[in-house]
Amino acid sequence: MICVALAALGFSIKSILIKLGYGHGVDAPTLMALRMLFSAPFFLVLALWPGLPGANHQPALRDWMHLVALGFIGFYLAAYLDFLGLTYVSAGLERLILFLYPTLVLLLSVWWLKERIHLRQVVALVLSYAGIGLVFVEHLNTGAARGDVVHGGLLIFASAVVYSVFLIGSSRVVHRFGAVRFTSWGMLVGTVFCVVQFLLDHGVGALRLPLPVYGIALTMAVISTVLPAVLMSEGVRRVGANQAALVGTLGPVVTIVLGALVLGEPVGVVQCAGAVLVVAGVLMVSLRPAVVRS
């Protein structure tokens, strides 16, 4: 439980750090590239660590091709859309939209994999998206530019959709590598794409940045990328997905609170009510009903 809680806290701090980085005048490709470069050595060690589950497996060439494609989708494209969206909307709104991804996995599974949807899940979807609607209304009423909120919200929602596609696609490949090794190799693939985009956009000379930017990027790499990935994997292994989902609800709450305290983002009653609905709906989708055995 402690592992999952610490992972949720680490992930929730990421959007705060991104907004702080933007305050120093850097853009999304630059901050992404620094974050991935600082985290790459840690993930390389994890990918090659001999004692991890799946370390003795020898994935086929097709598995590696799938991993490269999934690394591009899940660890580059989804992250890039998220970073871009944060240039327009608050950290609290961003975290709530991203938190919808289990509902998107459900909807994609119904459409793509032809899975059945149950009444409990329909209710969960209604709660989640009604909550997001309330949060959007609150943000539009706080004086934020309507175009920015809509633009940023759509970018982050697209990030959540792309990440959901990644999760569905990875479910058939991850066991061939082991969860930690799959994440590590996928992050290294994402690092390559992030660095290439940065070099194409800016070139090496753009690395002359204020020192605080490097501190923010390093903190993001360690506290909000490497450690949460390892801790969440270990936490789920120890307590199971249901308990992890329960503890994971700390994430949006922490982001909203830190957004108010650190970034001065407004938090209203309507936004809090919307956040409660989103969390309740996502929990209904994420938690599996207990099986009664005779």
C-alpha positions as CSV (number, residue, x, y, z in Angstrom):
1,M,0.0,0.0,0.0
2,I,2.9,2.4,0.8
3,C,4.5,1.6,-2.6
4,V,1.2,2.4,-4.4
5,A,0.7,5.6,-2.4
6,L,4.2,6.9,-3.0
7,A,3.8,6.1,-6.7
8,A,0.5,8.0,-6.9
9,L,2.1,10.9,-5.1
10,G,5.1,10.9,-7.5
11,F,2.9,10.8,-10.6
12,S,0.7,13.6,-9.2
13,I,3.6,15.9,-8.8
14,K,4.6,15.7,-12.4
15,S,2.1,18.2,-13.7
16,I,3.2,20.7,-11.0
17,L,6.8,20.4,-12.0
18,I,5.9,20.8,-15.7
19,K,4.0,24.1,-14.9
20,L,7.0,25.3,-12.9
21,G,9.3,24.5,-15.8
22,Y,7.1,26.5,-18.2
23,G,7.5,29.4,-15.8
24,H,11.2,29.6,-16.8
25,G,10.3,30.0,-20.5
26,V,11.0,26.4,-21.8
27,D,8.6,24.6,-24.1
28,A,7.2,21.1,-24.1
29,P,9.8,19.4,-26.4
30,T,12.7,20.8,-24.3
31,L,11.2,19.8,-21.0
32,M,10.3,16.3,-22.3
33,A,13.7,15.7,-23.7
34,L,15.5,16.7,-20.4
35,R,13.1,14.5,-18.4
36,M,13.7,11.5,-20.6
37,L,17.5,12.0,-20.8
38,F,17.8,12.2,-17.0
39,S,15.6,9.1,-16.5
40,A,17.2,7.0,-19.3
41,P,20.2,5.7,-17.3
42,F,17.9,4.4,-14.6
43,F,15.7,2.6,-17.1
44,L,18.7,1.2,-18.9
45,V,19.9,-0.4,-15.7
46,L,16.4,-1.8,-15.0
47,A,16.1,-3.1,-18.5
48,L,19.4,-5.0,-18.2
49,W,19.0,-6.0,-14.5
50,P,19.3,-9.9,-14.5
51,G,17.1,-10.6,-11.5
52,L,13.9,-9.0,-12.7
53,P,10.9,-11.1,-13.8
54,G,11.1,-11.9,-17.5
55,A,14.9,-11.3,-17.6
56,N,15.5,-14.8,-18.8
57,H,12.9,-14.7,-21.6
58,Q,14.0,-14.1,-25.1
59,P,11.3,-12.1,-26.9
60,A,11.0,-12.6,-30.6
61,L,11.7,-10.0,-33.2
62,R,8.0,-9.3,-33.6
63,D,7.7,-8.6,-29.9
64,W,10.5,-6.0,-30.1
65,M,8.8,-4.4,-33.1
66,H,5.6,-4.2,-31.0
67,L,7.5,-2.7,-28.1
68,V,9.0,0.0,-30.3
69,A,5.5,0.9,-31.7
70,L,4.0,0.9,-28.2
71,G,6.9,2.9,-26.8
72,F,6.3,5.6,-29.4
73,I,2.5,5.6,-28.6
74,G,2.6,5.3,-24.9
75,F,5.9,7.0,-23.8
76,Y,6.3,9.6,-26.5
77,L,3.0,10.6,-28.2
78,A,0.8,10.4,-25.1
79,A,3.4,12.3,-23.1
80,Y,3.8,15.0,-25.8
81,L,0.1,15.6,-26.0
82,D,-0.1,15.9,-22.2
83,F,2.9,18.3,-22.0
84,L,1.3,20.5,-24.7
85,G,-2.1,20.5,-23.0
86,L,-0.5,21.8,-19.8
87,T,0.5,24.9,-21.6
88,Y,-3.2,25.9,-21.7
89,V,-4.9,24.4,-18.6
90,S,-4.3,24.0,-14.9
91,A,-2.5,21.0,-13.4
92,G,-5.7,20.0,-11.5
93,L,-7.8,19.8,-14.6
94,E,-5.0,17.9,-16.5
95,R,-4.8,15.3,-13.8
96,L,-8.6,14.7,-13.7
97,I,-8.8,14.3,-17.4
98,L,-5.9,11.8,-17.5
99,F,-7.5,10.0,-14.6
100,L,-10.3,9.1,-17.0
101,Y,-8.1,6.6,-18.8
102,P,-9.8,3.4,-17.2
103,T,-13.1,4.6,-18.6
104,L,-11.5,5.1,-22.0
105,V,-10.0,1.6,-21.9
106,L,-13.5,0.3,-21.2
107,L,-15.0,2.2,-24.1
108,L,-12.2,1.1,-26.5
109,S,-12.6,-2.5,-25.4
110,V,-16.3,-2.4,-26.1
111,W,-15.8,-0.9,-29.5
112,W,-12.5,-2.5,-30.5
113,L,-12.6,-5.9,-28.7
114,K,-16.4,-6.2,-28.8
115,E,-16.6,-6.7,-25.0
116,R,-19.9,-6.4,-23.3
117,I,-20.7,-3.4,-21.1
118,H,-22.7,-3.7,-17.9
119,L,-25.1,-1.4,-16.1
120,R,-22.5,-0.7,-13.3
121,Q,-20.1,0.4,-16.0
122,V,-22.6,2.7,-17.7
123,V,-23.3,4.4,-14.4
124,A,-19.6,4.8,-13.8
125,L,-19.2,6.4,-17.2
126,V,-22.1,8.8,-16.6
127,L,-20.6,9.8,-13.2
128,S,-17.1,10.3,-14.6
129,Y,-18.0,12.5,-17.6
130,A,-20.6,14.4,-15.7
131,G,-17.8,15.2,-13.2
132,I,-15.4,16.4,-16.0
133,G,-18.2,18.5,-17.3
134,L,-18.6,20.3,-14.0
135,V,-14.9,20.9,-13.7
136,F,-14.8,22.4,-17.2
137,V,-17.7,24.7,-16.4
138,E,-15.9,25.8,-13.2
139,H,-12.7,26.6,-15.2
140,L,-14.6,28.5,-17.8
141,N,-16.2,30.6,-15.0
142,T,-12.9,31.5,-13.3
143,G,-11.9,33.8,-16.1
144,A,-9.7,31.5,-18.0
145,A,-9.7,31.9,-21.8
146,R,-12.4,29.7,-23.2
147,G,-10.3,28.8,-26.2
148,D,-7.3,27.8,-24.0
149,V,-9.4,25.6,-21.7
150,V,-11.1,23.8,-24.7
151,H,-7.8,23.5,-26.6
152,G,-5.8,22.2,-23.7
153,G,-8.6,19.9,-22.5
154,L,-8.8,18.3,-25.9
155,L,-5.0,17.8,-26.1
156,I,-5.0,16.1,-22.7
157,F,-8.1,14.0,-23.5
158,A,-6.3,12.9,-26.7
159,S,-3.3,12.0,-24.5
160,A,-5.6,9.8,-22.3
161,V,-7.1,8.2,-25.4
162,V,-3.6,7.4,-26.9
163,Y,-2.5,6.0,-23.5
164,S,-5.6,3.8,-23.3
165,V,-4.7,2.4,-26.8
166,F,-1.2,1.8,-25.5
167,L,-2.6,-0.1,-22.5
168,I,-4.8,-2.3,-24.6
169,G,-2.0,-3.0,-27.1
170,S,0.6,-3.7,-24.4
171,S,-1.6,-6.2,-22.5
172,R,-0.6,-8.9,-25.1
173,V,3.1,-8.1,-25.1
174,V,4.1,-7.1,-21.6
175,H,4.3,-10.6,-20.2
176,R,6.9,-11.5,-22.8
177,F,9.3,-9.0,-21.2
178,G,8.0,-8.6,-17.6
179,A,6.3,-5.5,-16.4
180,V,9.4,-3.5,-15.3
181,R,11.5,-4.5,-18.3
182,F,8.7,-3.7,-20.7
183,T,8.3,-0.2,-19.1
184,S,12.0,0.3,-19.1
185,W,12.6,-0.5,-22.7
186,G,9.5,1.4,-23.7
187,M,10.7,4.5,-21.9
188,L,14.1,4.2,-23.7
189,V,12.2,4.1,-27.0
190,G,10.3,7.2,-25.9
191,T,13.5,8.9,-25.0
192,V,14.9,8.4,-28.6
193,F,11.8,10.1,-30.1
194,C,11.8,12.9,-27.5
195,V,15.5,13.7,-28.2
196,V,15.0,13.6,-32.0
197,Q,12.1,16.0,-31.8
198,F,14.0,18.4,-29.6
199,L,17.0,18.3,-31.9
200,L,14.8,18.9,-34.9
201,D,13.0,21.8,-33.2
202,H,15.8,23.5,-31.5
203,G,19.2,21.9,-31.8
204,V,21.9,21.3,-29.1
205,G,22.4,25.0,-28.5
206,A,19.0,25.3,-26.9
207,L,20.3,23.3,-23.9
208,R,21.7,26.6,-22.5
209,L,18.9,26.9,-20.0
210,P,18.5,28.4,-16.5
211,L,19.9,26.1,-13.8
212,P,16.4,25.7,-12.1
213,V,15.1,24.1,-15.3
214,Y,17.7,21.3,-15.0
215,G,16.7,20.8,-11.3
216,I,13.0,20.6,-12.2
217,A,13.7,18.1,-15.0
218,L,15.9,15.9,-12.8
219,T,13.3,15.9,-10.1
220,M,10.6,15.0,-12.6
221,A,12.8,12.2,-13.9
222,V,13.5,10.6,-10.5
223,I,10.5,11.5,-8.4
224,S,7.8,11.5,-11.0
225,T,9.0,9.0,-13.6
226,V,11.5,6.3,-12.4
227,L,10.4,5.8,-8.8
228,P,6.7,5.8,-9.4
229,A,7.0,3.3,-12.3
230,V,9.0,0.9,-10.1
231,L,6.9,1.4,-6.9
232,M,3.6,1.0,-8.7
233,S,4.7,-2.2,-10.3
234,E,5.9,-3.6,-7.0
235,G,2.7,-2.3,-5.2
236,V,0.3,-4.0,-7.7
237,R,2.3,-7.2,-7.4
238,R,1.9,-7.2,-3.6
239,V,-1.6,-6.0,-3.0
240,G,-3.4,-6.5,-6.4
241,A,-5.1,-4.2,-8.8
242,N,-8.1,-3.4,-6.6
243,Q,-6.2,-2.0,-3.7
244,A,-3.9,-0.2,-6.0
245,A,-6.9,1.5,-7.7
246,L,-8.2,2.6,-4.3
247,V,-4.9,4.1,-3.2
248,G,-4.3,5.6,-6.6
249,T,-7.3,8.0,-6.1
250,L,-4.8,10.0,-4.0
251,G,-3.3,11.3,-7.2
252,P,-5.9,13.8,-8.5
253,V,-6.5,15.1,-5.0
254,V,-2.8,15.7,-4.3
255,T,-2.5,17.5,-7.7
256,I,-5.5,19.8,-7.1
257,V,-4.2,20.7,-3.6
258,L,-0.6,21.3,-4.8
259,G,-1.9,23.3,-7.8
260,A,-3.7,25.6,-5.3
261,L,-0.8,25.8,-2.9
262,V,2.2,26.0,-5.3
263,L,0.8,27.4,-8.5
264,G,-2.1,29.5,-7.0
265,E,-4.7,27.7,-9.1
266,P,-8.3,28.4,-8.0
267,V,-10.3,25.6,-6.5
268,G,-14.0,26.0,-6.3
269,V,-16.9,24.0,-4.8
270,V,-18.0,22.9,-8.3
271,Q,-14.6,21.7,-9.2
272,C,-14.4,19.6,-5.9
273,A,-17.8,18.1,-6.6
274,G,-16.7,17.3,-10.2
275,A,-13.5,15.7,-8.9
276,V,-15.5,13.5,-6.5
277,L,-17.7,12.3,-9.4
278,V,-14.7,11.5,-11.6
279,V,-13.0,9.6,-8.9
280,A,-16.2,7.7,-8.0
281,G,-16.8,6.8,-11.6
282,V,-13.2,5.7,-12.3
283,L,-13.3,3.5,-9.1
284,M,-16.4,1.8,-10.3
285,V,-14.7,0.9,-13.6
286,S,-11.4,0.0,-12.0
287,L,-12.5,-2.1,-9.1
288,R,-13.5,-5.7,-9.9
289,P,-16.4,-7.0,-7.9
290,A,-15.5,-9.7,-5.4
291,V,-16.3,-13.2,-6.5
292,V,-18.5,-15.1,-4.1
293,R,-17.3,-18.7,-3.7
294,S,-19.6,-21.4,-2.3
